[in-house]
Each structure stands twice: as structure tokens, then as C-alpha cells.
Amino acid sequence: MELALTAAFASSALLLSNLASILLASSKLQARRLIPPPSDEQPPVSIVVPSRGVEPFTQETLQRAFSLDWPRYELIFCVAHADDPVVKLINRAIVLFPNVPARLLIGDDRVSSNPKLNNCVKGWEAARNHWVILADSNVLMPRDYVQHLMAAWRTNTGLICSTPIGSRPDGFWAEVECAFLNTLQARWQYAGEALGLGFAQGKSMLWNKPMLDTSGGIRALAAEIAEDAAATKLVNGLGLRVNLVASPFEQPLGQRRLADIWSRQARWARLRRVTFPLFFAPEILTGVAVPLALALVAAASAGVSLPATVLAVLAAAYIPECALAAAKGWHLSLRMVPAMMVRDVMLPAIWARGWLSGAVDWRGNTMTIGTKTAELEEVSSGA
């Protein structure tokens, strides 16, 4: 009986912490809303977009970048290799939208083991304005993209970020990707901010350029293999905070395969383990696997129905997740609960893989992640 009580208590505590994280995240998040156009007195902004390869939504994300409701902004596209097929699409967009100042810079500055950061260096150094946004090429920028980022800036802010919110999934495995990105990873990141533990997310980063330049500039982000981890440590070291936008931005997914999800999540897990090992260690407790196992131990010891226990735990875990997605206007479908279940089956294996070293592919770049460090082995050109 003592074992049953201990296991039941531990399971309940984990389910309550799961619910608490959802409530905390909900307190920081707002449903998607349109911010009115800014006045002409707003400061000019430079948007640096590192690009590589052509994806299903590349043309749409490019069009969105040229259609922002901000009075003065420039676009600086960065591509490592001239033969990348995305070069043609970017040049075509620059011609189609002549009213938006835009440039394409090509070159590979090897300042770090992070291929994305290497691609951004030339754009950062070419930026003309004091406010600079580093934006991944697959972010689906709304018209009020800049407004949302600027509205989140406070007197004690050193960096504004947005987590990616998965949208437009095509197929079940893309639904699983949504389950990872939205009600798990974004939720915990916003819960962390609510507790004063803001972590940077590299999808969209708003920087005050003079502030970062006085601390070593963008090259200072080479201190860690992941630029968002380096950014978090740099900003905290200055006594400032990383803040998140109230309404995070979409990343359209399209089709996904199990192999895509495993590769991406395993890579991120290993990067988190290398950069923030103390925060990575308890990640095994997220998801439903551990509380469900403990609940089944308690039920078996106490003679309680095992199927009823499984249903109760799943309901306690997934109903609040679905409610969060519905409240914030995120993707929600009849397949989301099965997708969440598959995600939670994968989580322990991903966490275990995170502790192991090995080579990974980062959009065509071979990278070896060891027990404490990571390094870039080679960069292949093209898509």
C-alpha cells in the first residue's frame, strides 16, 4: 500500500505540474489579434533572413516578408552558396516588390560551428538600423509582425523572441510536429517566461543592435553551438531579460515524415543537453509517459482497474492541452490527441538520445555533437 500511495502521489504531482504549466503559459499568451498600423514616427527596422533551399511555403513566406505593415524596414536575405535554388526565388521577389528596400547577400562566414549563425553574420554587419530582427525563412510573418515584436519590449528587455507555432499540417506526422511545437514546447517556454526564466528562441529575434554590438556583436553568439542558447546567456549576463511576444508566429508545416521529426527533435535535444544540461535533465518528466507509468504502478498495487487508470491519466493530460490550443487559436483537429500520444511515446527515447554523442544533419550540414561540445564538420552546397 505504501508503494501505491507513493506512486499515486508522484503521478498526481506530475499531472498537476503539467496543468500548472498550461495555466502559466495561458496567462502569458494571447489569441491572435491584429495590431493597428504604426505611425510614421516608429524607428526603422532591419530584418535579416537566413535562407537555405526551397520549401513548400517559400514563395508565400517571401511574399509575407515584403508585405509588412511597418513604415520603414529593409530586408536582408542571406544565402551561403550562390547555387542554392532559393536565390532565384529571392531575386524574383526583390523585383516584384520594388518599394521595399531589399538585398541578397551571398557568402559563408565561418565564425562558429552553427551554420545558421555563419549565414547571418554578413546580414547583421550590413544592417543599417538600430533595431534588427533575425527571422528564419520559414516564419509566416503576419502584416503586424514588427508591431508584435516591438510591443513586447520593456525597459529591462535585452531580446524579444517568438516560438514557432505549427500550422497547416498535411498528414498525421505533421500533426505530431504540431503536438511537439505548440502545446508542449511553446507551452513550457511561455511557462518559463511567466516564472522569470525566459529562454531565447531563434525563429524570430528582435535585437537592439547597439546593445549587442557593445557586447561583441552577432559573433558573440558563437559562444554556444545554438545561437539562441548563447543569446539567453548573453542577455542574462547583462542583467536583462528575454521576453516573448504575446501572440507567437506561425510556421506552416505541410507534410512531415517520422524520420524528419525524429531527426529534428533528437538534434534539438542534444543541443539543449549541451547548452543547458540542468534544465534538460528533468525533461524526461514532461509528457504523459512517466505519470502514466507511476499511475499504473499505483493502480496495480491497489487493485484499481488499469484501463480506467489509463483513461483518467490521458484525460487529465490532454484535455487541458487541447483547451490551450483552442483558446489561443492554434491548430486543433480530431487527430491531435492521437498525435499527442505518439509524441509522448517518442519523448523518453528522444530524451535518452539527447545524452548521447554523434553526427547530425543540420539542413545539409554535418555536425558532431559530443558530450559537452559540438562542431561543424563540413558544409555541402545546394539544397
C-alpha positions as MATLAB code, in Angstrom:
seq = 'MELALTAAFASSALLLSNLASILLASSKLQARRLIPPPSDEQPPVSIVVPSRGVEPFTQETLQRAFSLDWPRYELIFCVAHADDPVVKLINRAIVLFPNVPARLLIGDDRVSSNPKLNNCVKGWEAARNHWVILADSNVLMPRDYVQHLMAAWRTNTGLICSTPIGSRPDGFWAEVECAFLNTLQARWQYAGEALGLGFAQGKSMLWNKPMLDTSGGIRALAAEIAEDAAATKLVNGLGLRVNLVASPFEQPLGQRRLADIWSRQARWARLRRVTFPLFFAPEILTGVAVPLALALVAAASAGVSLPATVLAVLAAAYIPECALAAAKGWHLSLRMVPAMMVRDVMLPAIWARGWLSGAVDWRGNTMTIGTKTAELEEVSSGA';
ca = [
       0.000    0.000    0.000;
       2.886    2.344    0.725;
       4.181    1.815   -2.827;
       0.742    2.562   -4.241;
       0.452    5.810   -2.263;
       3.946    6.952   -3.227;
       3.395    6.213   -6.920;
      -0.054    7.819   -6.884;
       1.318   10.949   -5.199;
       4.196   11.243   -7.676;
       1.866   10.736  -10.657;
      -0.582   13.328   -9.346;
       2.229   15.807   -8.713;
       3.466   15.468  -12.301;
      -0.031   15.849  -13.737;
      -0.574   18.933  -11.564;
       2.728   20.425  -12.729;
       1.583   19.780  -16.296;
      -1.658   21.635  -15.600;
       0.210   24.448  -13.842;
       2.468   24.912  -16.871;
      -0.595   25.224  -19.109;
      -2.165   27.812  -16.808;
       1.079   29.778  -16.583;
       1.548   29.722  -20.341;
      -2.057   30.747  -20.896;
      -1.523   33.767  -18.639;
       1.291   34.994  -20.918;
      -0.294   34.111  -24.258;
      -2.946   35.967  -26.186;
      -5.123   34.711  -29.001;
      -4.052   36.011  -32.395;
      -5.149   39.600  -32.920;
      -4.269   42.343  -35.380;
      -2.323   45.306  -34.025;
      -3.206   48.624  -35.726;
      -0.671   50.060  -38.202;
       2.084   52.086  -36.513;
       2.705   55.791  -37.002;
       5.429   57.077  -39.297;
       7.409   58.055  -36.187;
       8.292   54.424  -35.450;
      12.001   53.588  -35.815;
      13.239   51.849  -38.963;
      13.934   48.127  -38.707;
      16.309   45.762  -40.496;
      15.099   42.187  -40.997;
      17.845   39.636  -41.628;
      16.554   36.394  -43.155;
      18.992   33.456  -43.403;
      17.798   31.169  -46.195;
      18.747   27.742  -47.474;
      16.900   25.616  -50.006;
      13.324   25.803  -51.285;
      10.468   24.577  -49.101;
       6.754   24.153  -49.936;
       5.825   27.551  -48.456;
       8.907   29.536  -49.529;
       7.082   31.724  -52.058;
       4.368   32.592  -49.538;
       6.791   33.365  -46.720;
       8.786   35.590  -49.088;
       5.651   37.452  -50.138;
       4.686   37.959  -46.499;
       8.123   39.420  -45.710;
       7.613   42.061  -48.422;
       4.087   42.941  -47.210;
       4.632   44.087  -43.645;
       2.663   46.956  -42.116;
       5.724   48.844  -40.844;
       6.530   52.273  -42.309;
      10.296   51.817  -42.713;
      12.054   48.483  -42.924;
      14.682   46.765  -45.028;
      15.041   43.091  -45.869;
      18.464   41.466  -45.979;
      18.414   37.903  -47.291;
      21.473   35.786  -46.550;
      22.413   32.666  -48.522;
      25.633   30.727  -48.045;
      26.051   29.477  -51.629;
      25.269   31.140  -54.958;
      23.963   27.895  -56.484;
      21.255   27.481  -53.847;
      17.874   27.266  -55.672;
      16.326   29.754  -53.245;
      18.475   32.517  -54.802;
      16.218   32.683  -57.874;
      13.077   32.994  -55.742;
      14.576   35.750  -53.608;
      15.777   37.738  -56.625;
      12.346   37.392  -58.231;
      10.647   38.672  -55.066;
      13.018   41.647  -54.895;
      11.991   42.584  -58.444;
       8.265   42.092  -57.743;
       8.315   44.355  -54.661;
      10.485   47.340  -55.639;
       9.001   49.582  -52.924;
      10.614   47.544  -50.134;
      14.380   48.014  -49.791;
      15.853   44.520  -50.055;
      19.242   42.943  -50.683;
      20.578   39.441  -51.177;
      23.991   38.709  -49.668;
      25.850   35.519  -50.547;
      28.781   34.062  -48.631;
      29.747   31.749  -45.806;
      31.440   33.389  -42.817;
      32.827   30.600  -40.650;
      32.660   32.274  -37.251;
      31.162   29.313  -35.386;
      30.003   25.700  -35.545;
      26.479   26.977  -36.193;
      25.734   27.159  -39.967;
      22.728   29.426  -39.439;
      24.759   31.918  -37.406;
      27.514   31.843  -40.027;
      24.903   32.712  -42.633;
      23.562   35.635  -40.569;
      26.874   37.418  -39.917;
      27.019   39.293  -43.223;
      23.399   40.407  -42.842;
      23.909   41.699  -39.319;
      27.000   43.657  -40.310;
      25.185   45.126  -43.333;
      22.083   46.188  -41.348;
      21.607   49.956  -41.417;
      19.207   50.322  -38.491;
      19.424   50.162  -34.693;
      16.628   47.596  -34.488;
      17.397   44.274  -36.145;
      15.206   41.181  -36.445;
      16.776   37.805  -37.188;
      13.946   35.826  -38.795;
      14.038   32.256  -40.068;
      12.948   31.938  -43.673;
      10.025   29.610  -42.816;
       8.326   32.048  -40.434;
       4.947   33.088  -41.841;
       5.102   36.772  -40.946;
       1.714   38.447  -40.353;
       1.317   42.036  -41.548;
       1.777   43.229  -37.952;
       4.892   41.096  -37.421;
       7.135   44.003  -36.382;
       4.432   45.557  -34.201;
       4.118   42.412  -32.105;
       7.871   42.206  -31.575;
       8.272   45.886  -30.711;
       5.219   45.860  -28.398;
       6.871   43.199  -26.218;
       9.968   45.336  -25.494;
      10.301   46.566  -21.894;
      12.845   48.704  -20.055;
      14.564   45.576  -18.716;
      14.431   43.676  -22.019;
      17.536   42.515  -23.851;
      15.864   40.364  -26.505;
      12.387   39.620  -27.866;
      11.612   36.209  -29.381;
       8.741   34.139  -30.669;
       8.412   30.391  -30.566;
       7.173   28.738  -33.780;
       3.524   27.669  -33.768;
       2.959   24.800  -36.187;
       0.122   25.313  -38.655;
      -1.256   23.792  -41.894;
      -0.200   20.217  -41.163;
      -0.616   17.822  -44.078;
      -0.867   14.280  -42.756;
      -0.619   12.605  -39.375;
       3.121   13.114  -38.824;
       2.727   16.836  -39.366;
       0.056   16.724  -36.651;
       2.668   15.116  -34.393;
       5.005   18.015  -35.222;
       2.252   20.418  -34.148;
       1.902   18.486  -30.889;
       5.625   18.960  -30.252;
       5.829   22.626  -31.250;
       2.626   24.054  -29.843;
       1.144   22.614  -26.689;
       4.436   21.139  -25.459;
       7.467   23.233  -26.392;
       5.784   26.632  -26.774;
       3.741   25.975  -23.658;
       6.790   25.227  -21.497;
       8.689   28.194  -22.932;
       5.883   30.595  -22.027;
       5.513   28.968  -18.615;
       9.227   29.557  -18.089;
       8.853   33.218  -19.003;
       5.981   33.528  -16.514;
       8.388   32.256  -13.833;
      11.120   34.695  -14.865;
      13.096   32.050  -16.797;
      12.896   33.443  -20.302;
      14.781   31.443  -22.927;
      15.572   32.710  -26.410;
      14.126   31.008  -29.490;
      15.944   31.508  -32.767;
      12.902   31.614  -35.073;
      12.337   35.358  -34.584;
      14.728   37.537  -32.578;
      14.409   41.301  -32.121;
      17.702   42.899  -31.074;
      18.773   46.427  -30.275;
      21.865   46.440  -32.481;
      23.959   48.944  -30.497;
      23.355   46.944  -27.314;
      24.531   43.669  -28.846;
      27.405   45.337  -30.697;
      28.803   46.657  -27.418;
      28.870   43.029  -26.189;
      30.723   41.628  -29.183;
      28.047   41.830  -31.864;
      26.485   38.839  -33.550;
      29.802   36.998  -33.381;
      29.327   36.811  -29.603;
      26.520   34.322  -30.260;
      29.200   31.851  -31.360;
      29.909   31.220  -27.668;
      27.423   28.303  -27.857;
      26.598   25.903  -30.665;
      22.971   27.142  -30.663;
      22.631   30.893  -31.163;
      19.503   31.049  -29.020;
      21.323   29.449  -26.071;
      24.199   31.914  -26.461;
      21.700   34.770  -26.708;
      19.959   33.679  -23.498;
      23.228   33.563  -21.563;
      24.468   36.852  -23.003;
      21.261   38.732  -22.195;
      21.054   37.287  -18.683;
      24.714   38.177  -18.158;
      23.828   41.819  -18.873;
      21.147   41.710  -16.183;
      18.369   41.871  -18.789;
      15.530   39.552  -19.704;
      14.433   37.540  -22.701;
      10.764   38.279  -23.369;
       8.335   36.547  -25.728;
       5.691   38.063  -27.977;
       2.158   37.694  -26.658;
       0.945   36.057  -29.883;
       3.622   33.783  -31.373;
       4.034   33.467  -35.131;
       3.124   30.566  -37.386;
       5.385   28.103  -39.109;
       3.424   26.302  -41.845;
       4.414   22.648  -41.866;
       2.936   20.895  -44.865;
       3.975   17.245  -44.976;
       6.287   15.631  -42.450;
       7.743   12.156  -42.031;
       8.548   10.308  -38.829;
      12.231   10.452  -39.786;
      12.040   14.246  -40.125;
      10.537   14.659  -36.680;
      12.947   12.251  -35.017;
      15.989   13.888  -36.613;
      14.911   17.409  -35.675;
      13.785   16.628  -32.135;
      16.857   14.498  -31.399;
      19.128   17.282  -32.648;
      17.373   19.895  -30.526;
      17.503   17.592  -27.502;
      21.250   17.155  -27.845;
      21.749   20.895  -28.299;
      19.707   21.610  -25.163;
      21.706   18.989  -23.253;
      24.992   20.579  -24.336;
      23.931   24.172  -23.604;
      21.577   23.817  -20.583;
      22.153   20.356  -19.057;
      20.485   21.172  -15.714;
      17.293   22.236  -17.466;
      17.440   19.364  -19.929;
      17.727   16.632  -17.276;
      14.130   16.950  -15.932;
      12.617   16.979  -19.432;
      12.021   13.242  -19.005;
       9.203   14.229  -16.642;
       7.297   16.180  -19.311;
       4.675   14.403  -21.341;
       2.426   11.625  -20.097;
       4.809    8.633  -20.063;
       6.193    8.966  -16.524;
       2.946    9.955  -14.746;
       1.106    7.167  -16.591;
       3.703    4.579  -15.583;
       3.514    5.709  -11.960;
      -0.291    5.688  -12.024;
      -0.306    2.137  -13.381;
       2.077    1.039  -10.616;
      -0.255    2.600   -8.056;
      -3.357    1.073   -9.655;
      -1.808   -2.391   -9.845;
      -0.726   -2.240   -6.194;
      -4.141   -1.048   -5.052;
      -6.197   -3.341   -7.302;
      -7.712   -0.476   -9.301;
      -8.807   -1.014  -12.913;
      -5.861   -0.433  -15.233;
      -7.920    0.661  -18.293;
      -9.792    3.176  -16.138;
      -6.473    4.468  -14.806;
      -5.101    4.928  -18.323;
      -8.207    6.853  -19.413;
      -8.107    9.073  -16.330;
      -4.439    9.972  -16.797;
      -4.821   10.644  -20.521;
      -7.851   12.840  -19.896;
      -6.021   14.791  -17.176;
      -3.071   15.356  -19.521;
      -4.682   16.013  -22.897;
      -7.927   17.860  -22.170;
      -6.015   20.891  -20.785;
      -3.614   20.773  -23.766;
      -6.495   20.816  -26.229;
      -8.161   23.612  -24.283;
      -4.972   25.700  -24.523;
      -4.779   25.186  -28.297;
      -8.461   26.062  -28.723;
      -8.207   29.174  -26.538;
      -5.192   30.554  -28.418;
      -6.409   29.708  -31.903;
      -3.732   27.092  -32.621;
      -4.242   24.096  -34.862;
      -6.628   21.573  -33.354;
      -8.193   18.544  -35.025;
      -9.607   15.122  -34.205;
      -6.149   13.662  -34.807;
      -4.404   15.866  -32.274;
      -4.946   13.607  -29.250;
      -3.519   10.542  -31.066;
      -0.686   12.824  -32.242;
      -0.025   13.886  -28.645;
       0.050   10.251  -27.586;
       2.612    9.406  -30.286;
       4.654   12.449  -29.256;
       4.687   11.281  -25.639;
       5.753    7.789  -26.671;
       8.675    9.380  -28.524;
       9.708   11.772  -25.752;
      11.585    9.294  -23.496;
      13.547    7.942  -26.487;
      14.368   11.485  -27.631;
      15.468   12.414  -24.108;
      17.702    9.336  -23.900;
      19.160   10.090  -27.335;
      19.914   13.590  -26.148;
      22.550   12.284  -23.744;
      24.484   10.512  -26.488;
      27.014   11.991  -28.873;
      27.011   11.518  -32.624;
      26.699   13.202  -36.017;
      23.534   15.003  -37.081;
      22.415   16.720  -40.267;
      21.536   20.387  -39.924;
      19.927   21.329  -43.260;
      22.735   19.784  -45.288;
      25.476   20.488  -42.748;
      27.114   17.579  -40.945;
      27.615   18.342  -37.252;
      29.100   16.216  -34.498;
      27.569   16.801  -31.068;
      29.671   15.367  -28.268;
      29.063   15.098  -24.553;
      29.824   18.775  -23.879;
      30.508   20.424  -27.233;
      29.528   20.405  -30.870;
      31.397   21.202  -34.041;
      30.663   21.595  -37.729;
      32.410   19.028  -39.903;
      31.541   20.191  -43.385;
      29.058   22.233  -45.373;
      27.605   20.977  -48.602;
      26.340   23.447  -51.179;
      22.981   23.406  -52.862;
      19.637   22.422  -51.426;
];
